[in-house]
Amino acid sequence: MTKQESAPAQDQLPIQPVEKPILCNPYAEPTEHWMYDTQTGEAHRVPGRRPASYWFKTQRVATQQIAMFAEEEREDLPLVNALRQDVKRWRESGYEGATTLTKELLRYWWRSDRPRRLFFCQLEAAETIIFLKRNPVGRPAPAL
């Protein structure tokens, strides 16, 4: 086999292109996302924010160990998803318990008339750091 020739690839479902890959405003919390059907490879719009998760390859052995193939699996990150909800509740409460200076800074960062607006993901990251500093892990978060 020459360098230009390649070994036969495993049968893989092609990911179907979508007409409008970007669904959400980068300055607001995501409201929908794409989900690919693992049987057909077709994309479907799903309402709501995509849960935090990661994908990994696993090795599966077929019957009688004749063939092995890799399959992707998704693992949710429940702690991250719970933290997102805690930070969202804190944001919606007007940052209850935060200092006046912190509230002013967060309101400034969220302003839409800033010359260089921050994306939602950047703002949420800053909010999360402040929230965790205010509510260390291992201590129950206050009911907001």
N, C-alpha and C positions, 0 to 999 in steps of 0.2 A: 504494500500500500504506500503510495507516495504521500508527500506532505499535503498536496492539494486534495487528495482523496480523504474522506473522513469515514469513520466507522458509522454504520447505520444508527440513526438516532432512535431512541425509544419513542413509541407512539405518544405524542403529547397533544392535548387539546390546544388549538391556537386560541389566544386571547383575542376576542373580537373587538375591533376598534369601535369607539363610540363617537357620535357626532359632536357632542359637547362635553369634553372630559372634565372641565372645571364647572362645578355645579353651584358653588357657594361664594359669597362675598368674603374676601380675605380679612375684612375688618369686623366681621360678626361671627358669632359661634356657628359652626356648621349645622345646617338644617337637613341635609340629605347626603348620601354617598352612593357609590357604585358597589354592587355586589355581583361577583361572577358565579354563575351556576357551574358547579364542579363537573356536572355530567355533560353539558352542552358547550360550555365556554362562553355563553352569552351573558352580557351585562344587563343588570336590572337596577333601576333607581330605587333606593331604599330610604324612607324618611328617617330623620334623626341623625345624630352624630355617630360616626363609626366608633364602636367600643375600642379602647386601647387593647392591643393584642400583639402577638408576634407569630411568625410562620417559621416552621422548621421542617427539615426532611427527616423521615424515619425510614428505616429499612424493614421491609416486610418480606417474609419468606413464604413463597407459594407452596401449595400442597406438594408433598414429597420433596421439597427443597429443589425442585426442578429449575425454578427461576426466581430471581430476586428483583425487586423493583423499588424505586424510591417514591414515596408519596408525601406530599406536603400536608401538614396539619397545622391548625391554628390553635393557639393557646391564649385565652383571655388573661388580662392582668387585672384581677378584681380590686386590688389595692389602689391602682391608678384610677380605675373607673369610680371607685368610692371617693377618692380624693377630689376628682373633677367635680363630683356632685357637691361635696362639702364646700369647695371654693366657689362654685356657682351660687349656693345658698348664701354664703358670706357676701358675695358681690351684690346679690339681690337685696340683702339686708342693709345695704349702704355701708358695708365694711364695719359692722357692729363691733365695738371693742377696740378698733384701731385708733391711733392717736389722730389728732386734728391734722397734723402735718402729713401723715401717711394718707389720710383721706384726700387731702388737697392734691398731693402728688398723683395718686391714682386717678382722680377726676381730671387732672391736667393731661395725663397720658391717654385717657379715653376720649379727649376732645376731638371732634371730627374736623375742626377748623385749624388744627396744627399744620405747620408747613410740611412736616414730615410725619405723617400718621404712622402709628404702630399697628402691625397686624394683630388679629385676635390671639394667635398662638403666642406672640411675644408678650402681650398684656397678661394672658393667662399664666404664663411662666413666671412673670414678676409677682402676680397675685399669689401664686402657689408658694413661692419662696417666703413672702411676707406672712401668709397664712400659717405655714409650717413653723416659722420662727415664733409666731404668736401662740401656736398650739403644737408643742413638740409631740412627735410620734410617741405613742405609749401613754399619752394622757388623753382622755376622751375629749373630743371636740365639743364645744358648747352648742346647745340647741339654738340655732339661729332662727 
